[in-house]
Amino acid sequence: MPDGPLPSFDVRADFWSLRFVDERCESYAVRKNVAMPYVASTDRGVMATVYVDGGYGYAATSDTSAAGLASALERAAHWARATARLALVDTRALPYAAPRGEFASPSFSDRFPSRREWYDLLHEESNAAGCDPRIVDWEAGVEVRTATHRLVTSAGGDVIQRYRFLLPGLSVTAHADGVTQNRSLNGYRGICQQGGLEILARFGFVGAGRKIAEDALELLAAPNCPSGTMDVLLAPDQMILQIHESIGHPLELDRILGDERNFAGTSFVTADMFGVYRYGSDLLNITFDPTRPEELASYAFDDDGTRAEKVHVIRNGILERPLGGAISQARAELPGVANSRADNWNRPPIDRMANLNLEPGDASFADLVAGIEHGVLMETNCSWSIDDSRNKFQFGCERGRMIENGQLKHVVKNPNYRGISASFWRNLARVGNADTLQVLGTPYCGKGEPSQVIRVGHASPACVFTDVDVFGGEA
Amino acid sequence: MCLAGKPEVNMEDYFQSLAAIVQNALQAGERFTASLDAEETDFVRMNRGKVRQPGTVAQRYLTLRLIRDARHGEHSLSLTGDLGADASAVRDAVAGLRAVLPELADDPLLLLPTEVRSSRNVRDTSLPPSEVVIDEVLAAAGGLDLVGIYAAGPVWRGFANSEGQRNWHATNTFNLQWSLYHRADKAVKTGHAGFAWDATAFEHKMAQARERLALISRPPRTLAPGKYRAYLAPSAMEEIAALLCWGGFSGRALATKQSALARMQNGESLDDRVTLTEDTEGGVAPAFQAEGFARPSRVPLVAGGELVGSLVSPRTAREFDLAENGANGAEMPESLAMAGGTLASDDALAALDTGLAVGNLWYLNYSDRPACRITGMTRFATFWVENGKVVAPVDVLRFDDTVYRMLGTSLEALTTETEFILDAGTYQSRQLASVRLPGALVSEMAFTL
């Protein structure tokens, strides 16, 4: 990636930008006490974006030489000119971004373990997880990613953002007598944060191999989750999925504007709902927060160069603003957030969630349990499905635990529940305090044409919902 | 097509040169494998009958594996397309892996081909400039609310190893996926894909989509949860097949009881008319995989409703003492084919009589994986049918049922005709995969929300 000033380009354009990405990754894994193949990657490239005569075009290339950049700008300009008369968005009405600044992940320069130390750590957890013949598969892994993004614009913008991501994971499969159960540490890659080794300590990674194996063995012998209408207490590693699918996606402004209708879908939310629509109970406070340092999608500027700030999206249950970047905001004439993001140099920015959090309340975990007469605690998402308007959903978890008369009881397997976004959040009855909160996320949020899989963060406390349609696995 | 101003590069020569650079960088006792994944694609995104985001992506990734005895490491790197610059990056990657190998343990599951099986498959067709196609598409939409994506251009896959094996797969394809919207979530989705743009075929499909749009514009019917008779069109069956491909046929997942079809190892079965095959010969995927193993033309997976095979990668072969059969690392089908039955597609609605005609399903997942119970939504053109005639579009419904019922005890018929569907997936790169599927008539299907 070029560090200093770029060469001058002879581009006939109203505005252009060059967005460089240099991402490196090393993956380590130990499966069934055998080290998996070492995998590294280096991915460098640039996307040129050009506005000409009201049109828009892009071109992406891994050739970041001066000639390569000039070629990409020329190709992008060609697209803008060729499609200007057919363009959905008149780029002459858009702001020409001129951001300047820098960003770096916490602990960016701290030392990481050597490869041998990583493998030693993973072997230890793997050995502990494979503790019983009924554990038929198990794996401990970690992915270390660093990325540098630079955005240069013809309006004078120049932003450099440096990231370091750590994604540890532990999972086991237990099988006996025709029953198979899976258990993981906060889901597949649910632990994903920016920073250094403090992330492992934060989630108790060391020692968790044995714990999840014991959970899986307990699930083998557990009864199916019962069916019925009852309260549910959702742990943070299920809440993040609930927030992601039934608040995050329906509030993406490009979905509301229809861009995603051929693939990811539309939204039950319409533009006229902002400012007036009751999305949930008074306890529901959702923020777009790119400022929490350790959270996966924290940054200073989005990929269109808009400065990122924390804002309320839903306040006291009332919908305030959509998740839309500068272009979508101009199209919809609505306020938004700095969430125009691309997953790599070879895909154009679109509206994404980034960090979307549920603000904590005042109830301790014990209070949450004590308030439930008949219900179930559900932990760790393992199944997710929702309609293309992001309304009718059905989610499943790895582990359930019955709650009767305010007390935690026996473990149940295959806990599932279904509902409708438009009414589900209105049954949010209690919100856990900061002690119950976890900062999680997913590196695999899929969307877009062409498709993109991007990193998003979610922080949530444990929460109680009333009158939920709960059921278990096949009899 | 290439980025303006850049000279055309013969990608096959370029890859051969890269392989020679790696070969020359080896030291005594070292071996390598190298896979190229490259494309130059025009992507044109459309919404409201206009162009939303047009662009071009040129990308080349080389995945290089260095092997010494039983130790090996892998490095995937993006390349510029300029051989001079890339030679240096590739040599650096070899040197980097050489430095890593002493820190790694021997891999007891490493399995590499012992035979050299080179191959070459080039389908070099010509496509019109993408902006010309887009003009045609938007003109044909004629002011309708069209939303979709056009992706077109060459895709290259290559393999090389230190034993001298060379495999090359090159194709030039287009894939247009579009929806015509009536309002809210009421729409008709259509695909048109292939190797040479056929304007007449496109116009025919657009005319059919317009006809179905008229049906979808009728007042919708809201159905209560319950069990309904259903006809699943091939485009709906595609979603069920895609979910089953997620570990269902994996040799490793079956051996560790994680496959959704694991119970078929212990007596569970599908209807005896269900036959599923990994049909590489009939698909568009390369006939080689990342380690260089050749893929058989056909791998039977389900025959007569019984599980008869699985996809076995080289690592799984080593781990469970099975025979590898050219599967990729994820052991997912790339050319799944389901045999047709005896029901003529034109008679499908008459055979349905009264029930749901499901054009598309959406967002499927397992609600109980060991029981192969799946959930998902209806989407796009799904209609309520009475006496074999379409009555009304249906508001979206959630189903939750087992594959053992849907393609087992509840299966009434499969259509004679099967539909060949090219994968429109574009995550990271354009996918070279396909399915061939019939429609299915099901006596009852459980809808829950």
Contacts between the chains, C-beta under 8 A, distances in Angstrom:
chain1	res1	chain2	res2	distance
A	34	B	107	7.5
A	34	B	108	6.3
A	34	B	109	6.4
A	35	B	104	6.8
A	35	B	105	5.0
A	35	B	107	7.0
A	37	B	65	7.9
A	37	B	72	6.2
A	37	B	73	6.9
A	37	B	74	5.8
A	37	B	107	6.5
A	37	B	110	8.0
A	38	B	72	7.8
A	38	B	73	4.1
A	38	B	74	6.7
A	38	B	100	6.2
A	38	B	104	5.5
A	39	B	73	7.6
A	39	B	74	4.9
A	39	B	75	7.9
A	39	B	76	7.5
A	40	B	73	7.2
A	40	B	74	6.9
A	40	B	75	4.6
A	40	B	76	7.4
A	40	B	96	7.5
A	40	B	97	7.9
A	40	B	100	7.8
A	41	B	75	6.9
A	41	B	76	4.2
A	41	B	77	7.0
A	42	B	75	7.1
A	42	B	76	7.5
A	42	B	77	4.5
A	42	B	78	6.8
A	42	B	93	7.7
A	43	B	61	7.8
A	43	B	76	7.8
A	43	B	77	7.5
A	43	B	78	4.9
A	44	B	78	5.4
A	45	B	59	7.1
A	45	B	78	5.9
A	56	B	53	6.8
A	56	B	54	7.3
A	57	B	54	5.5
A	57	B	55	6.0
A	58	B	53	6.9
A	58	B	54	7.5
A	58	B	55	3.5
A	58	B	56	7.6
A	59	B	3	6.0
A	59	B	55	6.0
A	59	B	56	4.7
A	59	B	57	7.6
A	59	B	58	7.8
A	60	B	55	7.0
A	60	B	56	7.3
A	60	B	57	4.5
A	60	B	58	7.0
A	60	B	59	7.3
A	61	B	3	5.8
A	61	B	57	8.0
A	61	B	58	4.9
A	61	B	59	7.9
A	61	B	80	7.9
A	62	B	58	7.3
A	62	B	59	6.0
A	62	B	60	6.5
A	62	B	78	4.4
A	62	B	79	6.3
A	62	B	80	5.4
A	62	B	81	7.3
A	63	B	3	7.9
A	63	B	6	7.6
A	63	B	58	7.7
A	63	B	80	4.1
A	63	B	81	5.9
A	63	B	82	6.4
A	63	B	85	8.0
A	64	B	80	7.4
A	65	B	80	7.1
A	65	B	82	7.2
A	65	B	85	7.3
A	67	B	5	7.5
A	67	B	6	7.9
A	68	B	3	7.9
A	68	B	6	7.7
A	68	B	80	6.7
A	70	B	5	6.8
A	71	B	3	4.5
A	71	B	4	5.8
A	71	B	5	4.3
A	71	B	6	5.1
A	72	B	3	6.0
A	74	B	3	7.8
A	74	B	4	4.4
A	74	B	5	5.7
A	75	B	3	4.8
A	75	B	4	4.6
A	75	B	56	5.3
A	76	B	55	6.9
A	76	B	56	7.9
A	78	B	4	6.0
A	79	B	54	4.3
A	79	B	55	5.9
A	79	B	56	7.0
A	79	B	131	7.9
A	80	B	54	7.9
A	82	B	54	7.4
A	82	B	131	4.5
A	83	B	44	7.6
A	83	B	51	4.4
A	83	B	54	4.9
A	83	B	131	6.7
A	83	B	134	7.1
A	86	B	50	5.5
A	86	B	51	4.5
A	86	B	134	7.2
A	86	B	135	7.7
A	86	B	138	6.1
A	87	B	50	6.3
A	87	B	51	5.5
A	88	B	46	7.9
A	88	B	47	5.6
A	88	B	48	5.9
A	88	B	50	4.0
A	88	B	51	6.2
A	88	B	52	4.8
A	89	B	52	7.1
A	114	B	103	7.3
A	115	B	100	6.8
A	115	B	103	4.5
A	115	B	104	7.4
A	116	B	103	5.3
A	119	B	103	8.0
A	119	B	104	7.9
A	119	B	105	7.3
A	136	B	256	4.9
A	136	B	257	5.9
A	137	B	256	4.1
A	137	B	258	6.6
A	173	B	256	5.9
A	173	B	257	7.0
A	173	B	258	5.5
A	175	B	256	7.4
A	175	B	257	4.2
A	178	B	263	7.5
A	178	B	266	7.1
A	178	B	370	7.9
A	179	B	370	7.0
A	180	B	257	4.7
A	180	B	258	6.5
A	180	B	262	7.0
A	180	B	369	7.5
A	180	B	370	4.6
A	182	B	258	7.4
A	257	B	47	7.4
A	258	B	47	5.3
A	258	B	48	6.4
A	258	B	145	7.8
A	258	B	147	6.0
A	258	B	181	7.6
A	259	B	45	7.2
A	259	B	47	5.0
A	259	B	52	5.9
A	259	B	147	7.2
A	261	B	47	7.6
A	261	B	147	4.8
A	261	B	179	6.0
A	261	B	181	6.3
A	261	B	187	6.8
A	262	B	147	4.6
A	262	B	148	4.4
A	262	B	149	6.6
A	262	B	177	6.1
A	262	B	178	6.3
A	262	B	179	4.5
A	262	B	189	6.8
A	263	B	149	7.4
A	263	B	177	7.6
A	265	B	185	7.7
A	265	B	362	7.6
A	266	B	184	7.0
A	266	B	185	5.6
A	344	B	428	7.9
A	346	B	57	4.8
A	346	B	59	5.3
A	347	B	57	7.7
A	348	B	53	5.3
A	348	B	55	6.1
A	383	B	365	4.9
A	383	B	366	5.8
A	383	B	367	5.9
A	383	B	375	7.6
A	384	B	365	5.9
A	385	B	363	4.8
A	385	B	364	6.6
A	385	B	365	4.5
A	385	B	367	8.0
A	385	B	375	5.1
A	385	B	376	5.7
A	385	B	377	7.0
A	385	B	398	7.7
A	386	B	363	6.0
A	386	B	377	7.6
A	387	B	185	7.8
A	387	B	362	7.0
A	387	B	363	7.1
A	387	B	377	4.4
A	387	B	379	7.5
A	387	B	396	4.9
A	387	B	398	7.2
A	388	B	185	6.0
A	388	B	362	5.6
A	388	B	363	7.3
A	388	B	377	6.9
A	388	B	379	5.5
A	388	B	396	7.3
A	389	B	184	7.5
A	389	B	185	5.2
A	389	B	396	7.3
A	392	B	377	6.7
A	392	B	396	6.6
A	392	B	398	5.4
A	392	B	449	5.1
A	394	B	367	6.7
A	394	B	375	5.1
A	394	B	398	6.2
A	394	B	400	6.9
A	394	B	448	7.7
A	394	B	449	7.1
A	396	B	365	7.9
A	396	B	366	7.9
A	396	B	367	5.9
A	414	B	368	5.7
A	416	B	367	5.8
A	418	B	398	7.1
A	418	B	448	6.8
A	418	B	449	5.4
A	420	B	449	7.6
A	446	B	427	6.7
A	449	B	43	7.5
A	449	B	45	5.4
A	449	B	148	7.4
A	449	B	149	3.8
A	449	B	177	7.6
A	449	B	426	7.0
A	450	B	41	7.7
A	450	B	43	4.8
A	450	B	45	7.8
A	450	B	57	7.5
A	450	B	149	6.9
A	450	B	151	6.6
A	450	B	426	3.8
A	451	B	425	6.7
A	451	B	426	4.6
A	451	B	427	4.5
A	452	B	427	7.4
A	453	B	427	5.8
A	453	B	428	7.6
A	473	B	367	7.5
A	473	B	368	3.8
A	473	B	370	7.8
A	473	B	371	6.3
A	473	B	373	7.2
A	474	B	368	4.6
A	474	B	371	3.5
A	474	B	373	4.9
A	474	B	402	6.4
